Amino acid sequence: MSFEFNEIPGKEPSLDEINKLGKEISIHFKSLKKKKKAEKKIWKKHFGGDRWTDEEMEATTKRQNK
């Protein structure tokens, strides 16, 4: 998803354009949050535990490889 102003050189973006962009961004982030929450539920249902983050996976792999 790309966000952009209809820019005209030397013209400030209007307040309406800024508000519209803000709404698009907040809707985008809300949907990302819902998606992540849904993935976590599915993970829990299938594997009976919390889903690990990439950082946790890396840390565990490093410990196991020592």
N, C-alpha and C positions, 0 to 999 in steps of 0.2 A: 504494500500500500504506500503510495507516495503522496506527500503533502506539499502543495505549492501555492504560492500567491500568484495572481495574475498581475505581474509587475510591469509597471510602465516606468522607464528610467526617470529618476527625479521626482517620483510621486510616492508618497507614503501609502502603505496599505490601509484601507478603510477599516473602521472598527467592526463593521459587519463581516469583512473578510477574516479578520483576526478571530472573532467569536466563532465563525463557522469552522475555521481550522481547529480551534480549541475543542469544539464539540466532536469533530471527526477523530481527533487524537484520543479524547477520553473514551469514546465508544470503542475505538480500536483496542485500547488497553484493558477495558472492561471485558471484552470478548477474549482477550489473551488470558486474563485471570480465570474466567469461567472454563476455558479450555484446559488450563493447567489443573484446575480443581477436578474436572471430569476425568482427566488422565489419572490423577492420584486415586480417585475412587475405583476406577477400573483395575488399576495396579493392585490395590488393596484386596479387591474381590478375588482376583486371580491368584495372587501370591501370598495373601494373608499377612502383609506387612506394609510398612511405608516404602514408598519409592525412594531410592537413593538419588542424590544429586550427582552430577558429573564429578564434582570435587571429591565427594565421599568415595565414589568408585575409584578415582585415581589414587587416593590416599590408601585405600585397601589394597589395590593392586601393587603399589609400591612396597607396602609392608610384606605382602606375600612373596614378592620377588627378591627380598633381601636374603 
